[in-house]
């Protein structure tokens, strides 16, 4: 079974956990580590022979176009993560459409290839934004990976399907949710990020095996470049819960990521999308 590995390309000061304590106007004055960290991810993937999808902020593409080109030159898919990590439900439909255009133009101009995939910051497409998928389909996106079908204090759409579905009637546009596992009646987050970093590796291995073997579906796993950077600056005035989630086990993340290609096979999300579309059309 081929699974999808993805990277949400954003810097340490752009994460949702710090959005209430870091002024957006201060971003350009802070120490940017996204290029360094993403290059380390590219090196890790190259060593493991892995191809992945990089969901990239337009803000990053605007400032580091050479990084975007390196991602593409290394054989990875480049996709959109919006411009400035705004959650979709904070936009009007018109603002969301404009954000999509702005970020896509910046990423495509840097990458030299078309962008057909999108991931909402903080998995913020949910029951509050029934129009978001329609706008993505109207703008010609092939897929979104923006739904976390769980309950969570920061995000989640617990009623959403666990696996690929068509959210727009009459369109072959797909939503590919991040991976969840099941334990009895409970649905568990198992799509990567903090859950992968904080929980024992055995949990993620069990969850991916369940999805592959019991459900017969590909897993969709994600992480961020800042998660392999234990030397990143600290935010002293952040809420305690946010600090615990953000900084715990940064020093072990790279080693855990290196285990994934030993236990499973990985590829770009656009390849998964092509197979899912064929399966749903059958």
One Martini backbone bead per residue (centre of mass of N, CA, C, O) as a GRO file, in nm:
protein
  282
    1UNK     BB    1   0.095   0.037   0.024
    2UNK     BB    2   0.038   0.368  -0.063
    3UNK     BB    3   0.135   0.666   0.088
    4UNK     BB    4   0.095   0.999   0.225
    5UNK     BB    5   0.332   1.262   0.233
    6UNK     BB    6   0.337   1.573   0.429
    7UNK     BB    7   0.409   1.938   0.417
    8UNK     BB    8   0.384   2.224   0.625
    9UNK     BB    9   0.496   2.535   0.511
   10UNK     BB   10   0.616   2.685   0.805
   11UNK     BB   11   0.678   2.882   1.068
   12UNK     BB   12   0.704   2.911   1.413
   13UNK     BB   13   0.530   3.203   1.407
   14UNK     BB   14   0.262   3.075   1.228
   15UNK     BB   15   0.110   2.927   1.425
   16UNK     BB   16  -0.191   2.878   1.579
   17UNK     BB   17  -0.088   2.868   1.884
   18UNK     BB   18   0.039   3.190   1.838
   19UNK     BB   19  -0.182   3.401   1.727
   20UNK     BB   20  -0.235   3.563   2.015
   21UNK     BB   21   0.102   3.647   2.065
   22UNK     BB   22   0.168   3.703   1.754
   23UNK     BB   23   0.234   3.950   1.553
   24UNK     BB   24   0.211   3.976   1.219
   25UNK     BB   25   0.393   4.240   1.193
   26UNK     BB   26   0.656   4.063   1.310
   27UNK     BB   27   0.757   3.849   1.111
   28UNK     BB   28   0.998   4.005   0.956
   29UNK     BB   29   1.162   4.033   1.248
   30UNK     BB   30   1.205   3.739   1.258
   31UNK     BB   31   1.343   3.430   1.277
   32UNK     BB   32   1.407   3.255   0.994
   33UNK     BB   33   1.372   2.875   0.948
   34UNK     BB   34   1.233   2.743   0.695
   35UNK     BB   35   1.462   2.689   0.497
   36UNK     BB   36   1.644   2.514   0.666
   37UNK     BB   37   1.427   2.298   0.747
   38UNK     BB   38   1.339   2.216   0.460
   39UNK     BB   39   1.616   2.118   0.370
   40UNK     BB   40   1.624   1.888   0.579
   41UNK     BB   41   1.382   1.741   0.465
   42UNK     BB   42   1.495   1.692   0.183
   43UNK     BB   43   1.731   1.521   0.284
   44UNK     BB   44   1.567   1.302   0.424
   45UNK     BB   45   1.412   1.213   0.169
   46UNK     BB   46   1.655   1.145  -0.007
   47UNK     BB   47   1.773   0.921   0.176
   48UNK     BB   48   1.479   0.755   0.156
   49UNK     BB   49   1.324   0.788  -0.124
   50UNK     BB   50   1.113   1.030  -0.094
   51UNK     BB   51   0.789   1.142  -0.189
   52UNK     BB   52   0.610   1.459  -0.166
   53UNK     BB   53   0.399   1.709  -0.013
   54UNK     BB   54   0.405   2.078  -0.029
   55UNK     BB   55   0.243   2.291   0.182
   56UNK     BB   56   0.251   2.638   0.094
   57UNK     BB   57   0.308   2.944   0.170
   58UNK     BB   58   0.299   3.244   0.014
   59UNK     BB   59   0.491   3.390   0.208
   60UNK     BB   60   0.729   3.198   0.149
   61UNK     BB   61   0.743   3.220  -0.164
   62UNK     BB   62   0.798   3.530  -0.166
   63UNK     BB   63   1.088   3.493   0.004
   64UNK     BB   64   1.157   3.168  -0.115
   65UNK     BB   65   1.184   3.073  -0.427
   66UNK     BB   66   1.424   2.870  -0.425
   67UNK     BB   67   1.288   2.662  -0.243
   68UNK     BB   68   1.058   2.589  -0.432
   69UNK     BB   69   1.240   2.484  -0.658
   70UNK     BB   70   1.374   2.256  -0.493
   71UNK     BB   71   1.127   2.090  -0.444
   72UNK     BB   72   1.070   2.030  -0.745
   73UNK     BB   73   1.358   1.924  -0.827
   74UNK     BB   74   1.311   1.673  -0.613
   75UNK     BB   75   1.003   1.558  -0.694
   76UNK     BB   76   0.788   1.731  -0.566
   77UNK     BB   77   0.497   1.851  -0.450
   78UNK     BB   78   0.327   2.156  -0.502
   79UNK     BB   79   0.129   2.345  -0.268
   80UNK     BB   80  -0.136   2.495  -0.090
   81UNK     BB   81  -0.162   2.711   0.235
   82UNK     BB   82  -0.190   2.976   0.164
   83UNK     BB   83  -0.066   3.274   0.268
   84UNK     BB   84  -0.106   3.348   0.621
   85UNK     BB   85  -0.260   3.131   0.805
   86UNK     BB   86  -0.564   3.150   0.762
   87UNK     BB   87  -0.856   3.069   0.860
   88UNK     BB   88  -1.131   3.001   0.680
   89UNK     BB   89  -1.357   3.100   0.898
   90UNK     BB   90  -1.238   3.412   0.877
   91UNK     BB   91  -1.370   3.420   0.605
   92UNK     BB   92  -1.501   3.508   0.332
   93UNK     BB   93  -1.559   3.393   0.029
   94UNK     BB   94  -1.407   3.627  -0.111
   95UNK     BB   95  -1.146   3.613   0.059
   96UNK     BB   96  -1.074   3.323  -0.006
   97UNK     BB   97  -1.047   3.353  -0.312
   98UNK     BB   98  -0.817   3.565  -0.295
   99UNK     BB   99  -0.614   3.390  -0.138
  100UNK     BB  100  -0.584   3.171  -0.350
  101UNK     BB  101  -0.473   3.348  -0.577
  102UNK     BB  102  -0.230   3.469  -0.439
  103UNK     BB  103  -0.080   3.206  -0.354
  104UNK     BB  104  -0.070   3.063  -0.627
  105UNK     BB  105   0.094   3.272  -0.783
  106UNK     BB  106   0.347   3.264  -0.605
  107UNK     BB  107   0.408   2.960  -0.630
  108UNK     BB  108   0.414   2.933  -0.942
  109UNK     BB  109   0.635   3.146  -0.994
  110UNK     BB  110   0.851   2.981  -0.834
  111UNK     BB  111   0.808   2.678  -0.952
  112UNK     BB  112   0.691   2.638  -1.262
  113UNK     BB  113   0.413   2.511  -1.166
  114UNK     BB  114   0.127   2.367  -1.104
  115UNK     BB  115  -0.148   2.413  -0.880
  116UNK     BB  116  -0.383   2.145  -0.733
  117UNK     BB  117  -0.338   2.182  -0.421
  118UNK     BB  118  -0.494   2.191  -0.079
  119UNK     BB  119  -0.440   2.338   0.257
  120UNK     BB  120  -0.575   2.424   0.539
  121UNK     BB  121  -0.529   2.596   0.798
  122UNK     BB  122  -0.591   2.400   1.059
  123UNK     BB  123  -0.818   2.240   0.930
  124UNK     BB  124  -1.060   2.484   0.840
  125UNK     BB  125  -1.252   2.280   0.707
  126UNK     BB  126  -1.604   2.284   0.776
  127UNK     BB  127  -1.933   2.331   0.875
  128UNK     BB  128  -1.881   2.656   0.836
  129UNK     BB  129  -1.763   2.591   0.512
  130UNK     BB  130  -1.947   2.496   0.248
  131UNK     BB  131  -1.797   2.693   0.021
  132UNK     BB  132  -1.496   2.609  -0.011
  133UNK     BB  133  -1.505   2.372  -0.212
  134UNK     BB  134  -1.641   2.527  -0.440
  135UNK     BB  135  -1.411   2.730  -0.487
  136UNK     BB  136  -1.190   2.529  -0.550
  137UNK     BB  137  -1.331   2.407  -0.797
  138UNK     BB  138  -1.363   2.674  -0.959
  139UNK     BB  139  -1.030   2.713  -0.957
  140UNK     BB  140  -0.915   2.405  -1.038
  141UNK     BB  141  -0.890   2.215  -0.825
  142UNK     BB  142  -0.838   1.870  -0.748
  143UNK     BB  143  -0.767   1.917  -0.432
  144UNK     BB  144  -0.810   1.844  -0.079
  145UNK     BB  145  -0.638   1.857   0.268
  146UNK     BB  146  -0.864   1.998   0.518
  147UNK     BB  147  -0.965   1.745   0.687
  148UNK     BB  148  -1.051   1.663   1.031
  149UNK     BB  149  -1.226   1.369   1.145
  150UNK     BB  150  -1.255   1.528   1.439
  151UNK     BB  151  -1.211   1.606   1.776
  152UNK     BB  152  -1.104   1.945   1.862
  153UNK     BB  153  -0.999   2.248   2.003
  154UNK     BB  154  -0.898   2.371   1.701
  155UNK     BB  155  -1.038   2.132   1.534
  156UNK     BB  156  -1.284   1.980   1.327
  157UNK     BB  157  -1.492   1.707   1.154
  158UNK     BB  158  -1.653   1.445   1.280
  159UNK     BB  159  -1.870   1.387   1.031
  160UNK     BB  160  -1.667   1.319   0.840
  161UNK     BB  161  -1.509   1.146   0.635
  162UNK     BB  162  -1.218   0.946   0.640
  163UNK     BB  163  -1.227   0.945   0.329
  164UNK     BB  164  -1.248   0.995   0.022
  165UNK     BB  165  -1.439   1.276  -0.123
  166UNK     BB  166  -1.722   1.440  -0.275
  167UNK     BB  167  -1.825   1.779  -0.201
  168UNK     BB  168  -1.913   1.833  -0.513
  169UNK     BB  169  -2.155   1.849  -0.715
  170UNK     BB  170  -2.049   1.750  -1.037
  171UNK     BB  171  -1.754   1.687  -0.921
  172UNK     BB  172  -1.406   1.559  -0.905
  173UNK     BB  173  -1.348   1.684  -0.655
  174UNK     BB  174  -1.131   1.632  -0.370
  175UNK     BB  175  -1.131   1.498  -0.042
  176UNK     BB  176  -0.839   1.439   0.182
  177UNK     BB  177  -0.815   1.320   0.467
  178UNK     BB  178  -0.676   1.280   0.746
  179UNK     BB  179  -0.572   1.048   0.956
  180UNK     BB  180  -0.758   0.785   1.110
  181UNK     BB  181  -0.857   0.591   1.387
  182UNK     BB  182  -0.988   0.290   1.549
  183UNK     BB  183  -1.139   0.244   1.889
  184UNK     BB  184  -1.396   0.123   1.855
  185UNK     BB  185  -1.603   0.409   1.878
  186UNK     BB  186  -1.336   0.559   1.839
  187UNK     BB  187  -1.181   0.847   1.702
  188UNK     BB  188  -0.842   0.889   1.597
  189UNK     BB  189  -0.574   1.074   1.583
  190UNK     BB  190  -0.320   0.993   1.293
  191UNK     BB  191  -0.181   1.234   1.087
  192UNK     BB  192   0.030   1.370   1.279
  193UNK     BB  193   0.230   1.584   1.400
  194UNK     BB  194   0.181   1.603   1.728
  195UNK     BB  195   0.091   1.307   1.748
  196UNK     BB  196   0.355   1.187   1.638
  197UNK     BB  197   0.554   1.330   1.836
  198UNK     BB  198   0.416   1.260   2.128
  199UNK     BB  199   0.369   0.980   2.051
  200UNK     BB  200   0.428   0.676   2.007
  201UNK     BB  201   0.528   0.513   1.731
  202UNK     BB  202   0.341   0.265   1.766
  203UNK     BB  203   0.078   0.411   1.712
  204UNK     BB  204   0.125   0.495   1.417
  205UNK     BB  205   0.179   0.212   1.310
  206UNK     BB  206  -0.095   0.096   1.386
  207UNK     BB  207  -0.274   0.298   1.229
  208UNK     BB  208  -0.161   0.248   0.945
  209UNK     BB  209  -0.218  -0.052   0.939
  210UNK     BB  210  -0.523  -0.030   0.969
  211UNK     BB  211  -0.577   0.133   0.712
  212UNK     BB  212  -0.440  -0.067   0.513
  213UNK     BB  213  -0.564  -0.356   0.612
  214UNK     BB  214  -0.862  -0.307   0.699
  215UNK     BB  215  -0.946  -0.059   0.493
  216UNK     BB  216  -0.772  -0.026   0.224
  217UNK     BB  217  -0.604   0.247   0.276
  218UNK     BB  218  -0.453   0.539   0.259
  219UNK     BB  219  -0.236   0.732   0.419
  220UNK     BB  220  -0.231   1.070   0.581
  221UNK     BB  221   0.063   1.254   0.640
  222UNK     BB  222   0.196   1.510   0.868
  223UNK     BB  223   0.420   1.803   0.884
  224UNK     BB  224   0.673   2.027   1.011
  225UNK     BB  225   0.972   2.183   0.995
  226UNK     BB  226   0.980   2.285   1.303
  227UNK     BB  227   0.975   1.979   1.427
  228UNK     BB  228   1.313   1.957   1.364
  229UNK     BB  229   1.364   2.227   1.574
  230UNK     BB  230   1.503   2.264   1.890
  231UNK     BB  231   1.640   2.574   1.839
  232UNK     BB  232   1.410   2.739   1.848
  233UNK     BB  233   1.239   2.983   1.944
  234UNK     BB  234   1.078   3.121   2.219
  235UNK     BB  235   0.743   3.170   2.371
  236UNK     BB  236   0.679   3.297   2.679
  237UNK     BB  237   0.356   3.407   2.636
  238UNK     BB  238   0.239   3.144   2.596
  239UNK     BB  239   0.042   2.908   2.641
  240UNK     BB  240   0.097   2.621   2.802
  241UNK     BB  241  -0.032   2.424   2.604
  242UNK     BB  242   0.119   2.530   2.355
  243UNK     BB  243   0.407   2.475   2.456
  244UNK     BB  244   0.380   2.174   2.492
  245UNK     BB  245   0.299   2.104   2.199
  246UNK     BB  246   0.539   2.249   2.046
  247UNK     BB  247   0.820   2.151   2.220
  248UNK     BB  248   0.772   1.859   2.241
  249UNK     BB  249   0.999   1.642   2.095
  250UNK     BB  250   1.187   1.781   1.877
  251UNK     BB  251   1.448   1.586   1.913
  252UNK     BB  252   1.279   1.314   1.780
  253UNK     BB  253   1.144   1.360   1.501
  254UNK     BB  254   1.351   1.276   1.283
  255UNK     BB  255   1.381   0.982   1.374
  256UNK     BB  256   1.082   0.907   1.329
  257UNK     BB  257   1.072   0.974   1.026
  258UNK     BB  258   1.287   0.755   0.942
  259UNK     BB  259   1.089   0.509   1.003
  260UNK     BB  260   0.864   0.519   0.790
  261UNK     BB  261   1.027   0.399   0.533
  262UNK     BB  262   1.071   0.118   0.680
  263UNK     BB  263   0.740   0.048   0.710
  264UNK     BB  264   0.665   0.232   0.454
  265UNK     BB  265   0.503   0.368   0.173
  266UNK     BB  266   0.567   0.670  -0.031
  267UNK     BB  267   0.387   0.966  -0.162
  268UNK     BB  268   0.219   1.168  -0.342
  269UNK     BB  269  -0.094   1.308  -0.344
  270UNK     BB  270  -0.156   1.316  -0.651
  271UNK     BB  271  -0.141   1.005  -0.680
  272UNK     BB  272  -0.371   0.937  -0.490
  273UNK     BB  273  -0.590   1.097  -0.637
  274UNK     BB  274  -0.591   0.939  -0.902
  275UNK     BB  275  -0.684   0.670  -0.766
  276UNK     BB  276  -0.940   0.773  -0.626
  277UNK     BB  277  -1.089   0.861  -0.879
  278UNK     BB  278  -1.096   0.579  -1.007
  279UNK     BB  279  -1.247   0.439  -0.778
  280UNK     BB  280  -1.507   0.628  -0.774
  281UNK     BB  281  -1.571   0.566  -1.090
  282UNK     BB  282  -1.624   0.241  -1.071
   0.00000   0.00000   0.00000
